[in-house]
Amino acid sequence: MFYIFFAILSIAILLEGTLTSLPLVFICLLCYLIVMKKPFVFYTAFFGGMVLDLFVARTLGSTFIYFLLFFYLVLLYRKKYEIDSYPFVLVTTFVGSYLYGLIYKSSNGLALAGISSAIAVLLFAILKLKFGVQNSRSNFNT
């Protein structure tokens, strides 16, 4: 599983750093966090954010701080809401992508957030079908 995720994340970093302004790294990490529920995503967010900052030539560390804060807030809601559902992924990705666009001054923030939400739901569905059944237990302390 890790190799597949690493390949998807590497492609997302490359695409976001060179071709598109969609927050593809954010989408991949968020879907991985929700489906797999592994604390490893925080380390991956750190290194993925640093590499993305190098590709995009932003202030080093700003992206991973956003990722870590947003993912921490998502995990705070896992006891209150069903985070392993399509509506949660849709709304969370829309809000997260829109805020990401506001912070990094992306034009067409609402359109990018809508496209990001659609991509996230698709990726979430694929990951849930492939890996969701075997990871029904959370690895985070409850």
Helices and strands as residue ranges (DSSP letters): H 2-18, H 24-36, H 40-56, H 62-76, H 86-103, H 109-131
